[in-house]
Amino acid sequence: MTRRFKVGDHVRWNSEAGRVSGTIIAVHTRDFDYKGHTHRASEADPQYEIKSDKTDHVAAHKGSALHHA
């Protein structure tokens, strides 16, 4: 089962630069365009937009890549 998160949850994930943490700012349950790419999302497998704590960078990830911080 895919992990479920909600807006405001503090999460962490691994990136090329190492472990990153941030706050979920949006939950997508339908396909959406992000930074020029279509990201696949559904009710059963949503994607999350997360704002990094350190850099204010916004990233999009599936729940399987995230962990509660």
C-alpha positions, -999 to 999 in steps of 0.1 A, spaced: 0 0 0 12 35 -8 19 58 21 -6 86 25 3 121 34 -16 154 37 -9 191 32 12 203 61 29 170 68 66 172 74 84 145 54 119 135 43 132 118 11 165 109 -5 178 130 -34 210 132 -54 222 156 -29 214 134 1 186 133 26 162 162 23 132 173 44 103 196 38 66 203 41 39 190 17 22 219 0 -1 201 -25 -15 167 -31 -22 156 -67 -47 128 -75 -47 134 -113 -20 137 -139 -4 172 -137 23 192 -155 53 201 -134 84 218 -146 76 209 -182 69 172 -175 37 153 -170 36 135 -137 12 106 -133 -10 106 -103 -43 90 -93 -65 86 -62 -48 52 -55 -13 66 -62 -11 104 -55 19 126 -60 30 153 -35 45 187 -39 70 193 -11 88 226 -3 123 219 10 131 232 45 166 245 36 163 259 0 126 266 -6 129 244 -37 97 226 -46 98 189 -57 72 164 -67 73 128 -54 52 97 -50 43 86 -15 66 56 -18 96 79 -18 86 98 13 88 92 50 74 111 79 101 133 94 
